[in-house]
Amino acid sequence: MSDKKTKRRDFLFTATTAVGAVGAAAVVWPMIDQMNPDASVKALASTEVDVSSVNPGNTITVLWRGKPVFIRRRTQDEIDEARSVKMEDLIHPEKDEDRAKNPEWLVMLGVCTHLGCVPLNDKGDYNGWFCPCHGSHYDTSGRIRKGPAPWNMEIPKYEFVNANTIKIG
Amino acid sequence: MSEHEYRPKSKVGQWFNDRLPLLTLANHLTDYPTPKNLNYWWTFGGILTFCLITQIVTGLTLAMHYIAHADMAFESVEHIMRDVNYGWLIRYIHANGASMFFLAVYIHIFRSLFYGSYKSPREIIWIIGIIIYLLMMAAAFMGYVLPWGQMSFWGATVITNLFSAIPLVGEGIVTWLWGGYSVDNPTLTRFFTLHYLIPFLILGLVVLHIWALHVPGNNNPVGIDIKKPSKDTVPFHPYIVIKDGFALLMFMIVFAFFVFYSPNILGHADNYIEANPMVTPAHIVPEWYLLPFYAILRSVPDKLLGVVAMLSAILILAVLPWLDTSKIRSAVFRPLYKQFYWILVADVLILGYVGAMPAEGLYLLIARVATAYYFLHFLVILPVLGFKEKTIPIPLSITEPVLGGNPNLAMAKKKESKIE
């Protein structure tokens, strides 16, 4: 067998394997991607909430994309407490001014950033939220202060449609 | 081995066996030479096969009545319990069967740890076993989600969120697993599909597990290599078949006790409340068989490191044959290892206990100490012990200590000389 012939075989072998691998990957991708959120799930993108009946110091919980959203009408004490915290004391430093554009209203996903449980209102060492699953403490701005959770509770995209209605999403 | 000369007696048998040697296989399994000193700790392989078959049969029948839909799953389970003929019995066998399966597998694993069954030349049997164990945990977790109760829902949420600890791609993976932005109907239907698939994967791996076992043959309580067949072995049938059968009957008494007298004692009352994405139950705990790993997860105050520690606690078992440097298999001849073995058993039981308790105060402290010790055992104690330990001399055959009346070679020799 000459060297030339061996190289030709090698080329054909490599080329066939490469085309086969690309073909296999092209077939595998739809099988993987079908598990991602489908069009009907993505369509449920926004929800409108009437907050006129919420008194200061109260929280309502609404469902958005299958997840609870906390809407809290904060008292002046809570706002002062949230805004007086030094950034260096925070695990995940975020200003309360950035988290609550309208200081009276805190709108955030009621999902603990540790493993996804729903934290309890008015509990914990920082007068905010406490997650019963693995003991994460959040302050009155929903920022993580103590426990295994790595981040503050997430602020979803939302806007005030009018004084009494919040549109989430 | 005798199967090479095996030839069926009947003409039809010979005709068939020449074309598909199933009868040769049956003969191999019947005559398979087994160490004659196997004790009752060795009967759990057969018991586990029974557990797997039970789960597959009861699972198939439940699937005929269960509806995998977020709006109907909870009701369909109640329908099985109340309306379907013997539905309560089949479901209770299936639910408690999972616990019995894990009970048996833990005894099976700790038997291997005591008698060194994972050591050369049985590493592949051991690793296949660990893969089966991982698949069992996946199947049990997904099965627990199917009734769509509060514990189902929040257990699914917490466990799938473990993947969000992976840097950069974690959140994307979790969304992909869920098929949405939270645990919901798409999650339920895929969990049902996978829960149905995994037992058959396990069945395939069990065949490989037994195949790999039949290459070197069984380890035994003395832990020495034996000639097969020899005066140290007995044929699998009828000797081991009868012994396994008797042990299985004893096991079924325990099984039946749970099914008929306390079918819900191993479950959580919260799972009889339908899933509610707005409220997390006050105290989330996994099923008892996952508690030690749950304790390890919670004992680390960092999210990513907690997940890494928990997975390492399981995967460290896969490299155990290389962490244990001792050439002596059985703990019977390893006086120090024997003590550390029982400390490990206690350590795992303690982890299981604190895993069920709230993660605070003294419980958290105990969980941290026990977690540290767990890793210390595998990463430091076992490798060092192989070099430092002064072992008891092992006998040359199984028969020797039996005849000598003492497992110790020196003692046996002494007795022999007395007899002479």
Chai-1 contact restraints between the chains, C-beta under 6 A:
chainA,res_idxA,chainB,res_idxB,connection_type,confidence,min_distance_angstrom,max_distance_angstrom,comment,restraint_id
A,M35,B,W176,contact,1.0,0.0,6.0,A-B,restraint_1
A,M35,B,G179,contact,1.0,0.0,6.0,A-B,restraint_2
A,N36,B,W176,contact,1.0,0.0,6.0,A-B,restraint_3
A,P37,B,G179,contact,1.0,0.0,6.0,A-B,restraint_4
A,P37,B,G180,contact,1.0,0.0,6.0,A-B,restraint_5
A,V41,B,G180,contact,1.0,0.0,6.0,A-B,restraint_6
A,T61,B,M278,contact,1.0,0.0,6.0,A-B,restraint_7
A,R65,B,Y181,contact,1.0,0.0,6.0,A-B,restraint_8
A,G66,B,Y181,contact,1.0,0.0,6.0,A-B,restraint_9
A,G66,B,S182,contact,1.0,0.0,6.0,A-B,restraint_10
A,G66,B,D184,contact,1.0,0.0,6.0,A-B,restraint_11
A,G66,B,P277,contact,1.0,0.0,6.0,A-B,restraint_12
A,K67,B,S182,contact,1.0,0.0,6.0,A-B,restraint_13
A,P68,B,M278,contact,1.0,0.0,6.0,A-B,restraint_14
A,H114,B,K303,contact,1.0,0.0,6.0,A-B,restraint_15
A,L115,B,V158,contact,1.0,0.0,6.0,A-B,restraint_16
A,L115,B,N161,contact,1.0,0.0,6.0,A-B,restraint_17
A,G116,B,T157,contact,1.0,0.0,6.0,A-B,restraint_18
A,G116,B,N161,contact,1.0,0.0,6.0,A-B,restraint_19
A,C117,B,T280,contact,1.0,0.0,6.0,A-B,restraint_20
A,V118,B,T280,contact,1.0,0.0,6.0,A-B,restraint_21
A,P132,B,A282,contact,1.0,0.0,6.0,A-B,restraint_22
A,C133,B,I284,contact,1.0,0.0,6.0,A-B,restraint_23
A,H134,B,R298,contact,1.0,0.0,6.0,A-B,restraint_24
A,H134,B,A359,contact,1.0,0.0,6.0,A-B,restraint_25
A,G135,B,A359,contact,1.0,0.0,6.0,A-B,restraint_26
A,P148,B,P301,contact,1.0,0.0,6.0,A-B,restraint_27
A,P148,B,K303,contact,1.0,0.0,6.0,A-B,restraint_28
A,P150,B,K303,contact,1.0,0.0,6.0,A-B,restraint_29
